[in-house]
Amino acid sequence: MIDAWLFNAFIILGIVVSLGIASYFHRRVAYMFAVVGITLSLVGFPIAAEADMTNLFDHVQLRCVGISFGILMSMVASYIIPYADDKRELLFVKAQTEKFISELFRSEASKVTKLIRTFLSLVGKKWLAVDDEIYGSHSDKSVKEKSRATFYDCINIGVQAIEYRKLGDAVGMSQSAWQELEDSGFKLDTEYREKWQLAPGPLLELFEERSADFALQLQSFNQQEIVYDYSESKYVDDINNFTDGFLVLSNMARATLALFLLSFMWIELQWQDGMSAIIMAGMISSVYASQPGAEGAFSTNIYAQFVAGAFAFLVNFIVMPIGSPVILFITGFIGVYTMAYWFWQSRSLMKIVFMVSLFSWSNLVPLTASPSYDFAHFLNSVVANLVGLLVLWTSYQVLPSRRTADVIKKRLNRLVKRLKHGDKNTKTKININNLILSSYSFLIDESDDDSVFTLLYTKALTRVLDEEELDLEQRKLLLASIDNGKTNLKLNQKLVDLIEHKIGSKEEVNYNWFALSRLLHA
């Protein structure tokens, strides 16, 4: 016989270590160790329920073979339902970017902010969808890199257009002037300046310089060329692969708390269906470890239990009583692959619903050779799954995740330090807008004006941190202002004085400092 507490403790230790590794690493390594945690949950905990050493090896062997067979079937599914390879999401985003740029320079000033918000929200929502589609493409590496660069171009050219519009408004451009400038391909000559009575000065010179750059960028973008230089792709990868030590430790602590609490309920309270609860918590915590931020959609796990419960009820109490293995196989096949299809194809929270449904439904179907029609046990298993999720949710309330704004600050600080110590000649047009855009959905406010301000301010601030000479105190002051809000920033006299000092210390207008100043005085 095996001591249940000792055995559970070792299984929990294995799950906690594997999800800690999944939290620390990224992509394939994170996925691999998340699967390790899921496998330990599915294979390990049922052994404690039947702690007999004589059948231990056979039990583990059968479950591992079953999981391996399931993985093989998922590979078959990937051939039956191939991954989207036509870049539908990418083409859609590119078309929307072209439409946005056209409307941006033809809209009244009062409508510009809402237009910007709509575009940024669209691209932010399509971020993972496009990246997943490119990553799962069957194209060769060069085509994938070109596709990813094209997507980054949509972000970059969109943000450049927003900043360019803000600069033109500061010069005194009217709606009619913008329309004529766009029709001419953004060519700002002497005749145009005289017609619209643009006052000469350093600001107009800066606007002319930006007009020439933007015209070239937009021409390349419309001609399906790569606009920006992404040769320094390691910076892009490092941005996506940011490792947060606090996240690793907090994920491990939460899983330890939740799993030991469920283990206590299962063993000491003699809860017969406690195994279902602890398996569910072990699997979900492992998945969360490899997908930072997924806990924000916790309610989808609850919805998934209803989907899984409905499918398991169909299998247990409608199909099994018929007694035909063929009908049972067809029903199971259609059900599982339907959920798998929606998991692969969905671009919304339904993706998580069907992912968890695939985990959950098998816990509700008897694993024995003979069918069981015990509805009370079935209902108790559904409740156990919900209790496991509730305990895991409680662990997130006891040990909450760090505020996203704090994580963004840390990411920005680390990135800026690395760029500051790099070779200035090789980091041409480094793509940093993807970091800013990925932060956008977490920093937005209900107000259109405030949310757009947050994005533009963060983008302008990052450019200052990257390109301008700053001492330690100035850098701390700027980094501390990321999530202060528009009103508080305007009241921050130290920040305002620093920006005005930097602008007034040079004869020519410094665009980086001007962009910050313009935002604070808008």
Summary of the structure (lengths in Angstrom):
residues: 522
radius of gyration: 27.8
end to end distance: 73.7
largest distance: 93.9
contacts: 1605
relative contact order: 0.10
helix: 77%
strand: 0%
